[in-house]
Amino acid sequence: MIVINANGSNGETSFSFAVTGDIEHTPYLGSQVGTIDGSAVEGTIESGCDASEFSGEITNVRLAGNADVDVEYDVR
């Protein structure tokens, strides 16, 4: 699972990443702001969280802003 956490951050954070397997939004923390296109996600978040479950490896990560990123492998 990868969580982009903008709670307590100052301003907007844009993010994108891709995975080598499958990816889907998860209701974990209740927010789904990122847009999934195949095996890639991109979005902008100002508060709250975006959480996605994935398989494979994370590739092509881009984060611009002050949000935190938490990655946990093998949570499915």
Secondary structure, 3 states (H helix, E strand, C coil): CEEEECCCCCCCEEEEEEECCCEEECCHHHCCCCEEECCEEEEEECCCEEEEEECCCEEEEEEECCCEEEECCCCC
